[in-house]
Amino acid sequence: MRNYLLLFTLLFAACSKSDNDTPPRTTYPLEKLTNVAYGSDNRQKMDIYLAEAHDTSTPFILFIHGGGWTAGNKEDMRNFQDFFLTKGISSASMSYRYVSGSVHYGELMADVNKAIDHIVGMNNWQSRKTKFVICGGSAGAHMSLLYGYNYDPANRISAIISLAGPTKVDERSFLEYAKTIGVIGALNNLAGATYATGQPINAKFSAASPINYVENVPTLLIHGTTDNIVPYQQATLLEAELKAKSVPHKLVTLTGAGHDLGAANPLNVLLISNEMTAWVNKYGK
């Protein structure tokens, strides 16, 4: 994720904030808060970017970084945060505990819930209390989907954006492919179970699969057709399920793009930024 996020910055820096009249209500200045603790673990920290002239109606995105559930940090999504500030949109980017023998998908979902609880509880930030957009890349996209569909007890998520995210980790072909590229260990830790070729797939892999919990949360999927980490089919499988359940959704297909979403192509970067902005403005207000 890091390489294409850096490239996104080159284009995002050229984007100017749209002209808007100052809203006739009390608003607050731009503010950046880093390393805000939302829990006691050293990994449970987030960066908060509050947009210029923000108030409790300003759209707010929670970003979740990628890294195969075993790497990455909140800073990896900083370029997105800077970009959305130019659009008058507030955000948080969270780090979370890496999966291990004792940390599985349930613990990751608990981290996301704690982060949102903390944001909602901070009255002095003058940010919204509901209708958050949750957005992640790769492993962070998986977490965004799983949380938005099945771990949002207070219905505080109004939309999801998935950038090249795994959606069905209980699919045998996906698990076999994970073995070939050396990420099966991370998936085993994510599920809290072990996958073995030729053996029944443990139900915990199904429990960790967002596709099995689809709910009526508008979902934007952005995926490259030549992704060699998370196959494009993972997006089309979820698209079919969203369509079957009449959930508002859109699949943005990046032909010929890999797991970096084709970030070397400025047209891809422009398309991605426009699609994300439109989704937030449509479902995050």
Backbone as numpy.savetxt, mean C-alpha at the origin, in Angstrom:
# Nx Ny Nz CAx CAy CAz Cx Cy Cz
11.52 -2.00 -4.98 10.69 -0.80 -4.98 11.56 0.47 -4.98
12.72 0.46 -4.33 13.47 1.68 -4.12 13.90 2.32 -5.43
14.34 1.50 -6.42 14.86 2.07 -7.66 13.80 2.87 -8.39
12.61 2.34 -8.54 11.63 3.08 -9.30 11.03 4.23 -8.50
11.03 4.13 -7.17 10.56 5.26 -6.38 11.48 6.46 -6.55
12.78 6.21 -6.65 13.72 7.29 -6.88 13.46 7.93 -8.23
13.18 7.13 -9.24 12.90 7.67 -10.56 11.60 8.45 -10.57
10.62 8.00 -9.81 9.36 8.74 -9.74 9.61 10.17 -9.29
10.56 10.35 -8.40 10.83 11.66 -7.85 11.20 12.65 -8.94
11.94 12.20 -9.93 12.39 13.09 -10.99 11.21 13.72 -11.72
10.17 12.94 -11.92 8.99 13.49 -12.57 8.12 14.25 -11.58
7.97 13.69 -10.39 7.10 14.32 -9.40 7.58 15.73 -9.06
8.90 15.92 -9.07 9.44 17.22 -8.73 9.00 18.28 -9.73
8.67 17.85 -10.93 8.25 18.78 -11.97 6.77 19.09 -11.91
6.04 18.36 -11.07 4.59 18.56 -10.96 4.32 19.74 -10.04
3.45 20.61 -10.44 3.10 21.74 -9.59 1.74 21.52 -8.97
1.55 22.09 -7.83 0.28 21.96 -7.13 -0.81 22.68 -7.89
-1.97 22.05 -8.01 -3.07 22.66 -8.72 -3.55 23.89 -7.96
-4.01 24.88 -8.71 -4.48 26.11 -8.10 -5.85 25.90 -7.48
-5.94 26.13 -6.20 -7.21 26.01 -5.49 -7.42 27.25 -4.64
-8.64 27.69 -4.52 -8.94 28.79 -3.63 -8.76 28.31 -2.19
-8.30 29.19 -1.34 -8.18 28.84 0.07 -9.57 28.55 0.63
-9.77 27.38 1.21 -11.10 27.03 1.70 -11.53 27.95 2.84
-12.80 28.31 2.87 -13.30 29.23 3.90 -13.51 28.53 5.23
-12.44 28.00 5.82 -12.53 27.32 7.11 -11.15 27.35 7.75
-11.06 26.98 8.99 -9.79 26.98 9.70 -8.90 25.86 9.16
-7.71 26.23 8.71 -6.76 25.24 8.19 -5.42 25.41 8.90
-4.52 24.45 8.66 -3.27 24.41 9.39 -2.10 24.28 8.42
-0.91 24.73 8.81 0.22 24.77 7.88 0.82 23.40 7.58
1.61 23.37 6.53 2.34 22.15 6.18 3.26 21.76 7.34
3.32 20.46 7.60 4.15 19.99 8.69 4.67 18.60 8.37
5.95 18.34 8.67 6.55 17.03 8.49 7.05 16.53 9.85
6.55 15.38 10.25 6.94 14.77 11.51 7.58 13.42 11.21
8.80 13.20 11.67 9.49 11.95 11.36 9.70 11.10 12.60
9.78 9.79 12.37 10.04 8.82 13.43 9.04 8.91 14.58
7.78 9.06 14.22 6.71 9.07 15.20 6.42 7.63 15.62
6.54 7.33 16.89 6.32 5.97 17.38 4.82 5.71 17.50
4.38 4.58 16.93 2.98 4.18 17.11 2.86 2.91 17.94
4.01 2.39 18.39 4.06 1.20 19.24 5.39 1.15 19.94
5.62 0.11 20.71 6.83 0.02 21.52 8.01 -0.63 20.80
7.73 -1.38 19.71 8.80 -2.02 18.96 9.59 -0.98 18.17
10.88 -1.19 18.02 11.72 -0.23 17.31 11.30 -0.03 15.86
10.66 -1.04 15.27 10.18 -0.92 13.89 8.86 -0.18 13.79
8.18 0.03 14.87 6.84 0.64 14.84 6.95 2.16 14.88
7.39 2.70 13.75 7.54 4.15 13.59 6.98 4.57 12.23
6.59 5.83 12.15 6.07 6.34 10.88 6.44 7.81 10.72
6.42 8.25 9.46 6.63 9.66 9.12 5.30 10.24 8.69
4.96 11.40 9.22 3.69 12.05 8.96 3.93 13.32 8.16
3.27 13.46 7.01 3.35 14.66 6.19 1.95 15.27 6.12
1.78 16.42 6.75 0.49 17.10 6.76 0.53 18.23 5.74
-0.37 18.19 4.77 -0.34 19.11 3.65 -0.61 20.55 4.06
-0.14 21.46 3.25 -0.40 22.88 3.47 -1.91 23.13 3.48
-2.34 23.94 4.43 -3.76 24.29 4.57 -4.63 23.06 4.80
-4.08 22.08 5.52 -4.86 20.87 5.78 -5.86 21.10 6.90
-6.87 20.27 6.89 -7.83 20.23 7.98 -8.40 18.82 8.05
-9.47 18.63 8.79 -10.00 17.29 8.99 -10.67 16.71 7.75
-10.81 17.50 6.68 -11.39 16.98 5.45 -10.34 16.67 4.38
-9.08 16.99 4.65 -8.00 16.76 3.68 -7.77 15.27 3.47
-7.71 14.81 2.21 -7.42 13.40 1.96 -6.13 12.97 2.65
-6.09 11.70 3.06 -4.95 11.19 3.83 -4.64 9.77 3.34
-3.38 9.55 2.99 -2.93 8.23 2.51 -2.00 7.61 3.54
-2.21 6.33 3.82 -1.24 5.56 4.60 -0.43 4.71 3.64
0.88 4.95 3.57 1.78 4.20 2.69 2.46 3.06 3.46
2.57 1.90 2.79 3.26 0.75 3.36 4.31 0.27 2.37
5.55 0.26 2.80 6.67 -0.06 1.91 6.73 -1.55 1.57
7.47 -1.84 0.51 7.71 -3.22 0.12 9.01 -3.74 0.70
9.45 -4.89 0.17 10.68 -5.50 0.66 10.52 -6.96 1.03
9.51 -7.60 0.47 9.33 -9.03 0.72 8.99 -9.37 2.16
8.40 -8.43 2.87 8.03 -8.60 4.28 9.25 -8.78 5.19
10.45 -8.65 4.64 11.67 -8.88 5.42 12.69 -7.75 5.28
12.35 -6.71 4.55 13.29 -5.61 4.31 12.50 -4.34 4.01
13.20 -3.24 3.82 12.57 -1.97 3.50 12.23 -1.16 4.73
11.94 0.12 4.50 11.64 1.04 5.59 10.67 2.11 5.11
10.12 2.84 6.05 9.16 3.90 5.75 9.74 4.95 4.81
11.05 5.17 4.87 11.68 6.18 4.02 11.59 5.82 2.54
11.37 4.54 2.23 11.28 4.11 0.83 10.09 4.76 0.13
9.09 5.22 0.88 7.90 5.82 0.29 7.91 7.35 0.40
9.04 7.91 0.78 9.11 9.35 0.99 8.85 10.14 -0.28
9.29 9.60 -1.43 9.07 10.31 -2.68 7.58 10.45 -2.98
6.83 9.40 -2.66 5.38 9.48 -2.82 4.80 10.55 -1.90
5.27 10.57 -0.66 4.77 11.56 0.29 5.05 12.98 -0.20
6.25 13.22 -0.70 6.58 14.54 -1.21 5.70 14.91 -2.40
5.46 13.94 -3.27 4.62 14.20 -4.44 3.20 14.59 -4.02
2.62 13.82 -3.12 1.24 14.09 -2.76 1.08 15.38 -1.96
2.14 15.84 -1.30 2.08 17.16 -0.69 1.80 18.23 -1.74
2.39 18.07 -2.95 2.16 19.05 -4.02 0.72 19.02 -4.50
-0.01 17.97 -4.16 -1.42 17.85 -4.53 -2.35 18.19 -3.38
-1.78 18.68 -2.27 -2.60 19.04 -1.13 -3.14 17.85 -0.37
-2.40 16.72 -0.40 -2.84 15.47 0.22 -1.87 15.08 1.33
-2.39 14.84 2.51 -1.56 14.42 3.65 -1.28 12.92 3.59
-0.27 12.48 4.33 0.06 11.06 4.30 0.88 10.65 5.52
0.93 9.35 5.72 1.85 8.73 6.68 2.53 7.58 5.97
3.79 7.35 6.28 4.51 6.19 5.77 5.02 5.42 6.97
4.63 4.16 7.08 4.92 3.36 8.26 5.95 2.27 8.00
6.83 2.06 8.95 7.62 0.84 9.02 6.82 -0.16 9.84
7.18 -1.43 9.75 6.45 -2.48 10.48 7.43 -3.60 10.79
7.03 -4.47 11.69 7.88 -5.60 12.06 8.04 -6.55 10.86
9.25 -7.02 10.67 9.49 -8.01 9.61 8.95 -9.37 10.04
8.53 -10.16 9.05 8.07 -11.51 9.38 9.25 -12.35 9.86
8.90 -13.32 10.70 9.92 -14.19 11.30 9.21 -15.42 11.82
9.91 -16.20 12.63 9.28 -17.37 13.21 8.17 -17.03 14.19
8.15 -15.78 14.64 7.13 -15.37 15.61 6.26 -14.21 15.12
6.59 -13.63 13.99 5.82 -12.53 13.43 5.25 -12.97 12.08
3.94 -13.02 11.99 3.26 -13.49 10.78 2.28 -12.41 10.31
1.39 -12.79 9.38 0.48 -11.79 8.82 -0.39 -11.14 9.89
-0.77 -11.87 10.91 -1.60 -11.29 11.97 -0.90 -10.16 12.69
0.38 -10.32 12.95 1.16 -9.27 13.60 1.32 -8.06 12.67
1.49 -8.31 11.38 1.58 -7.19 10.43 0.28 -6.40 10.41
-0.84 -7.11 10.42 -2.14 -6.42 10.44 -2.31 -5.62 11.73
-1.81 -6.16 12.82 -1.88 -5.44 14.10 -1.07 -4.15 14.03
0.08 -4.19 13.34 0.90 -2.99 13.17 0.15 -1.93 12.38
-0.50 -2.33 11.30 -1.25 -1.36 10.49 -2.37 -0.76 11.33
-3.05 -1.58 12.08 -4.16 -1.08 12.90 -3.67 -0.10 13.96
-2.51 -0.42 14.57 -1.94 0.49 15.56 -1.58 1.83 14.95
-1.02 1.79 13.74 -0.62 3.03 13.08 -1.84 3.91 12.83
-2.92 3.32 12.33 -4.13 4.10 12.07 -4.74 4.60 13.37
-4.75 3.77 14.39 -5.25 4.20 15.70 -4.50 5.43 16.19
-3.18 5.41 15.98 -2.36 6.52 16.46 -2.68 7.80 15.70
-2.82 7.69 14.39 -3.16 8.86 13.57 -4.50 9.45 14.02
-5.47 8.58 14.17 -6.81 9.02 14.56 -6.79 9.67 15.94
-5.94 9.16 16.83 -5.93 9.65 18.20 -5.19 10.97 18.40
-4.43 11.41 17.38 -3.64 12.62 17.55 -4.45 13.85 17.12
-5.22 14.38 18.03 -6.09 15.52 17.72 -5.31 16.77 17.33
-4.10 16.92 17.85 -3.33 18.12 17.55 -2.82 18.15 16.11
-2.90 17.02 15.39 -2.50 17.02 13.98 -3.58 17.60 13.09
-4.79 17.70 13.59 -5.91 18.24 12.82 -6.06 17.51 11.48
-5.96 16.19 11.53 -6.15 15.37 10.33 -7.42 14.57 10.50
-7.84 13.94 9.43 -9.12 13.24 9.43 -9.11 12.00 10.32
-10.28 11.50 10.64 -10.43 10.35 11.52 -10.92 9.11 10.79
-11.31 9.27 9.55 -11.84 8.15 8.77 -11.62 8.43 7.28
-12.05 7.49 6.44 -11.89 7.60 4.98 -10.43 7.78 4.59
-9.58 6.90 5.10 -8.17 6.87 4.71 -8.02 6.04 3.43
-7.07 6.43 2.59 -6.64 5.60 1.48 -5.40 4.86 1.94
-5.34 3.56 1.69 -4.17 2.77 2.07 -3.48 2.31 0.79
-2.18 2.50 0.72 -1.43 2.24 -0.51 -0.10 1.57 -0.19
0.23 0.54 -0.93 1.51 -0.13 -0.71 2.12 -0.63 -2.00
3.40 -0.90 -1.92 4.13 -1.47 -3.05 4.60 -2.86 -2.72
4.34 -3.82 -3.61 4.81 -5.19 -3.46 4.27 -5.80 -2.15
5.13 -6.15 -1.21 4.65 -6.71 0.06 3.73 -5.73 0.77
4.04 -4.44 0.66 3.18 -3.43 1.27 1.82 -3.35 0.61
1.76 -3.68 -0.68 0.48 -3.72 -1.38 -0.35 -4.90 -0.87
0.31 -6.04 -0.67 -0.37 -7.20 -0.09 -0.97 -6.83 1.26
-0.19 -6.16 2.10 -0.67 -5.76 3.42 -1.82 -4.79 3.32
-1.75 -3.87 2.37 -2.82 -2.89 2.18 -4.12 -3.58 1.80
-4.04 -4.53 0.88 -5.23 -5.26 0.43 -5.81 -6.10 1.56
-4.95 -6.83 2.25 -5.43 -7.71 3.32 -6.08 -6.90 4.44
-5.43 -5.80 4.81 -6.00 -4.97 5.87 -7.32 -4.34 5.42
-7.32 -3.76 4.23 -8.51 -3.06 3.77 -9.73 -3.95 3.64
-9.51 -5.22 3.27 -10.62 -6.14 3.09 -11.05 -6.85 4.38
-10.10 -7.12 5.28 -10.44 -8.03 6.38 -10.01 -7.58 7.77
-9.22 -6.51 7.88 -8.72 -6.14 9.21 -8.99 -4.67 9.54
-10.07 -4.15 9.01 -10.43 -2.76 9.24 -11.74 -2.72 10.01
-11.71 -3.04 11.29 -12.95 -3.22 12.06 -13.82 -1.98 12.14
-13.20 -0.80 12.08 -13.97 0.44 12.21 -14.31 1.04 10.84
-14.03 0.32 9.77 -14.31 0.80 8.41 -13.72 2.18 8.15
-12.44 2.31 8.47 -11.77 3.60 8.29 -11.05 3.71 6.95
-10.98 2.61 6.20 -10.33 2.62 4.89 -11.39 2.81 3.82
-11.23 3.85 3.00 -12.22 4.12 1.95 -11.74 3.69 0.57
-10.45 3.39 0.42 -9.92 2.96 -0.88 -8.55 2.33 -0.69
-8.18 1.49 -1.66 -6.89 0.78 -1.63 -6.18 1.03 -2.96
-4.86 1.20 -2.89 -4.02 1.25 -4.10 -2.94 0.20 -3.95
-2.89 -0.73 -4.90 -1.90 -1.81 -4.89 -0.93 -1.62 -6.05
0.35 -1.47 -5.72 1.41 -1.36 -6.72 2.15 -2.69 -6.75
1.82 -3.52 -7.75 2.50 -4.80 -7.95 2.40 -5.71 -6.73
1.21 -5.81 -6.17 1.05 -6.58 -4.95 0.62 -8.02 -5.14
1.11 -8.94 -4.30 0.59 -10.32 -4.27 -0.84 -10.32 -3.74
-1.69 -11.11 -4.34 -3.10 -11.12 -3.94 -3.59 -12.50 -3.52
-2.93 -13.55 -4.02 -3.36 -14.92 -3.73 -2.13 -15.76 -3.43
-1.73 -15.76 -2.16 -0.50 -16.46 -1.79 -0.76 -17.93 -1.47
-2.01 -18.38 -1.65 -2.30 -19.81 -1.49 -2.41 -20.52 -2.84
-1.97 -19.87 -3.89 -1.99 -20.48 -5.22 -0.72 -21.31 -5.40
-0.87 -22.57 -5.77 0.28 -23.47 -5.85 1.33 -22.99 -6.84
0.90 -22.51 -7.99 1.87 -22.05 -8.98 2.67 -20.86 -8.44
2.03 -20.00 -7.68 2.73 -18.86 -7.09 3.74 -19.33 -6.05
3.36 -20.28 -5.23 4.27 -20.79 -4.21 5.45 -21.54 -4.82
5.18 -22.30 -5.88 6.27 -22.98 -6.57 7.23 -21.97 -7.19
6.67 -20.92 -7.77 7.51 -19.87 -8.35 8.33 -19.19 -7.26
7.72 -18.98 -6.11 8.43 -18.36 -4.99 9.64 -19.18 -4.59
9.52 -20.50 -4.71 10.67 -21.37 -4.40 11.81 -21.12 -5.38
11.47 -20.92 -6.64 12.52 -20.77 -7.66 13.26 -19.45 -7.53
12.59 -18.42 -7.00 13.25 -17.12 -6.88 13.73 -16.83 -5.46
13.60 -17.83 -4.58 14.19 -17.73 -3.25 13.43 -16.93 -2.23
12.10 -16.80 -2.39 11.33 -16.03 -1.41 10.33 -16.90 -0.65
10.42 -18.23 -0.80 9.46 -19.09 -0.13 9.60 -19.00 1.40
10.80 -18.75 1.88 11.00 -18.62 3.32 10.20 -17.46 3.89
10.21 -16.34 3.17 9.45 -15.18 3.63 7.95 -15.47 3.60
7.49 -16.18 2.57 6.08 -16.53 2.50 5.69 -17.51 3.60
6.57 -18.45 3.92 6.30 -19.36 5.03 6.16 -18.59 6.35
7.06 -17.64 6.56 6.97 -16.84 7.77 5.73 -15.94 7.76
5.39 -15.41 6.59 4.18 -14.60 6.48 2.96 -15.39 6.94
2.84 -16.60 6.43 1.69 -17.43 6.76 1.80 -18.07 8.14
3.02 -18.28 8.61 3.20 -19.04 9.85 3.01 -20.52 9.61
3.38 -20.96 8.41 3.24 -22.37 8.00 4.31 -22.66 6.97
4.44 -23.94 6.59 5.47 -24.34 5.63 4.83 -24.95 4.39
5.22 -24.44 3.24 4.75 -25.01 1.99 5.72 -26.07 1.52
5.18 -27.22 1.09 6.00 -28.31 0.56 5.38 -28.79 -0.74
6.20 -28.93 -1.77 5.73 -29.41 -3.07 5.03 -30.76 -2.92
3.85 -30.84 -3.53 3.12 -32.10 -3.53 2.27 -32.34 -2.30
2.38 -31.48 -1.31 1.60 -31.62 -0.09 0.44 -30.62 -0.09
-0.63 -30.89 0.65 -1.74 -29.94 0.74 -1.24 -28.58 1.23
-1.82 -27.51 0.71 -1.43 -26.17 1.12 -2.12 -25.83 2.43
-1.32 -25.49 3.41 -1.86 -25.15 4.74 -2.87 -24.01 4.63
-3.94 -24.10 5.39 -5.01 -23.10 5.35 -4.51 -21.71 5.75
-3.38 -21.63 6.43 -2.85 -20.33 6.83 -2.43 -19.49 5.63
-2.05 -20.15 4.53 -1.73 -19.41 3.31 -2.99 -18.77 2.74
-4.10 -19.47 2.83 -5.37 -18.90 2.39 -5.78 -17.73 3.28
-5.54 -17.89 4.58 -5.89 -16.82 5.52 -5.06 -15.56 5.27
-3.89 -15.72 4.67 -3.02 -14.58 4.38 -3.23 -14.01 2.98
-4.24 -14.51 2.27 -4.48 -14.11 0.88 -5.62 -13.09 0.80
-5.34 -11.87 0.37 -6.40 -10.84 0.29 -7.57 -11.23 -0.58
-7.32 -11.98 -1.64 -8.39 -12.32 -2.57 -9.53 -13.09 -1.91
-9.24 -13.76 -0.82 -10.26 -14.55 -0.13 -11.17 -13.73 0.77
-10.92 -12.42 0.85 -11.70 -11.57 1.76 -12.26 -10.32 1.08
-12.35 -10.33 -0.22 -12.74 -9.12 -0.94 -14.03 -8.53 -0.39
-13.95 -7.25 -0.08 -15.11 -6.49 0.39 -15.27 -5.26 -0.49
-16.32 -4.51 -0.25 -16.65 -3.37 -1.10 -15.78 -2.16 -0.77
-14.49 -2.29 -1.04 -13.54 -1.19 -0.86 -12.94 -0.89 -2.24
-13.20 0.28 -2.81 -12.67 0.61 -4.13 -11.17 0.35 -4.22
-10.78 -0.38 -5.26 -9.40 -0.89 -5.34 -8.77 -0.55 -6.68
-7.63 0.11 -6.63 -6.83 0.42 -7.81 -5.64 -0.51 -7.84
-5.50 -1.27 -8.93 -4.38 -2.19 -9.11 -3.49 -1.66 -10.24
-2.19 -1.56 -9.98 -1.23 -1.15 -11.00 -0.16 -2.23 -11.06
0.02 -2.83 -12.24 0.90 -4.00 -12.34 1.51 -4.08 -13.73
2.75 -4.52 -13.78 3.44 -4.72 -15.06 3.27 -6.13 -15.57
3.19 -6.28 -16.89 2.93 -7.60 -17.48 4.13 -8.52 -17.43
5.33 -7.98 -17.24 6.54 -8.83 -17.20 7.18 -8.80 -15.81
6.38 -8.63 -14.80 6.86 -8.65 -13.42 7.42 -10.03 -13.10
8.71 -10.09 -12.75 9.35 -11.38 -12.47 9.46 -11.68 -10.97
8.79 -10.87 -10.16 8.74 -11.11 -8.71 7.32 -11.50 -8.30
6.37 -10.67 -8.67 4.95 -10.94 -8.44 4.27 -11.01 -9.80
3.99 -12.19 -10.30 3.45 -12.32 -11.66 2.18 -11.50 -11.87
2.03 -10.98 -13.08 0.88 -10.16 -13.46 -0.44 -10.88 -13.19
-0.43 -12.20 -13.27 -1.64 -12.98 -13.03 -2.22 -12.71 -11.64
-1.38 -12.35 -10.69 -1.87 -12.04 -9.35 -2.85 -10.86 -9.39
-2.60 -9.92 -10.29 -3.50 -8.78 -10.44 -4.79 -9.18 -11.16
-4.66 -10.00 -12.19 -5.86 -10.37 -12.95 -6.78 -11.28 -12.15
-6.21 -12.10 -11.28 -7.04 -12.94 -10.41 -7.89 -12.08 -9.49
-7.28 -11.06 -8.89 -8.04 -10.18 -8.01 -9.03 -9.34 -8.80
-8.63 -8.90 -9.97 -9.55 -8.13 -10.81 -10.83 -8.91 -11.08
-10.70 -10.19 -11.39 -11.87 -11.02 -11.67 -12.77 -11.14 -10.44
-12.16 -11.26 -9.27 -12.94 -11.38 -8.04 -13.65 -10.06 -7.72
-12.97 -8.95 -7.93 -13.58 -7.64 -7.70 -14.76 -7.43 -8.65
-14.58 -7.84 -9.89 -15.66 -7.71 -10.88 -16.84 -8.58 -10.49
-16.57 -9.80 -10.06 -17.64 -10.73 -9.69 -18.45 -10.21 -8.52
-17.81 -9.45 -7.63 -18.49 -8.92 -6.45 -18.93 -7.47 -6.61
-18.80 -6.96 -7.84 -19.25 -5.59 -8.17 -18.58 -4.53 -7.29
-17.32 -4.73 -6.99 -16.55 -3.75 -6.22 -15.94 -2.74 -7.18
-16.08 -1.45 -6.94 -15.42 -0.47 -7.80 -13.92 -0.74 -7.87
-13.41 -0.83 -9.06 -11.99 -1.17 -9.21 -11.48 -0.74 -10.57
-10.16 -0.74 -10.67 -9.51 -0.48 -11.95 -8.16 -1.17 -11.96
-7.86 -1.87 -13.04 -6.55 -2.46 -13.23 -5.82 -1.66 -14.29
-4.73 -1.03 -13.90 -3.88 -0.30 -14.82 -2.76 -1.25 -15.23
-2.80 -1.69 -16.47 -1.82 -2.64 -16.98 -0.67 -1.90 -17.65
0.54 -2.17 -17.19 1.74 -1.56 -17.77 2.43 -2.60 -18.64
2.14 -2.56 -19.91 2.65 -3.56 -20.84 4.17 -3.51 -20.92
4.80 -4.65 -20.70 6.25 -4.75 -20.79 6.98 -4.29 -19.55
6.27 -3.85 -18.53 6.91 -3.37 -17.31 7.13 -4.50 -16.32
8.21 -4.42 -15.56 8.52 -5.41 -14.56 8.04 -4.99 -13.18
8.70 -5.52 -12.16 8.28 -5.24 -10.79 8.50 -3.79 -10.41
9.36 -3.08 -11.16 9.58 -1.66 -10.91 8.56 -0.78 -11.62
7.55 -1.41 -12.23 6.47 -0.71 -12.92 6.97 0.14 -14.08
8.11 -0.23 -14.64 8.61 0.47 -15.82 8.99 1.90 -15.53
9.62 2.14 -14.39 9.90 3.50 -13.95 10.90 4.24 -14.82
11.64 3.52 -15.63 12.58 4.20 -16.52 11.86 4.93 -17.65
10.59 4.63 -17.84 9.79 5.26 -18.89 8.97 6.39 -18.27
9.27 7.65 -18.61 8.54 8.78 -18.02 7.04 8.72 -18.25
6.62 8.10 -19.35 5.18 7.98 -19.61 4.51 7.07 -18.58
5.21 6.01 -18.18 4.68 5.14 -17.13 4.55 5.90 -15.81
5.57 6.67 -15.49 5.56 7.42 -14.24 4.40 8.42 -14.22
4.21 9.11 -15.35 3.12 10.07 -15.45 1.77 9.37 -15.32
1.63 8.23 -15.98 0.37 7.47 -15.91 0.09 7.04 -14.47
1.09 6.48 -13.81 0.92 6.01 -12.44 0.54 7.15 -11.50
1.25 8.26 -11.60 0.96 9.39 -10.71 -0.44 9.93 -10.96
-0.86 10.01 -12.22 -2.20 10.51 -12.54 -3.28 9.57 -12.03
-3.07 8.26 -12.21 -4.07 7.29 -11.77 -4.20 7.29 -10.25
-3.08 7.36 -9.55 -3.12 7.37 -8.09 -3.81 8.63 -7.57
-3.47 9.77 -8.16 -4.07 11.03 -7.72 -5.58 11.02 -7.94
-5.98 10.55 -9.10 -7.42 10.50 -9.42 -8.16 9.59 -8.45
-7.54 8.46 -8.10 -8.18 7.50 -7.18 -8.36 8.12 -5.79
-7.32 8.79 -5.32 -7.39 9.42 -4.00 -8.46 10.52 -4.00
-8.49 11.32 -5.05 -9.47 12.41 -5.11 -10.89 11.90 -5.24
-11.05 10.74 -5.86 -12.40 10.19 -6.04 -12.92 9.50 -4.79
-12.05 8.74 -4.13 -12.51 7.90 -3.02 -11.97 8.30 -1.65
-11.10 9.31 -1.60 -10.49 9.68 -0.33 -10.95 11.00 0.24
-12.05 11.52 -0.27 -12.54 12.81 0.23 -13.79 12.62 1.07
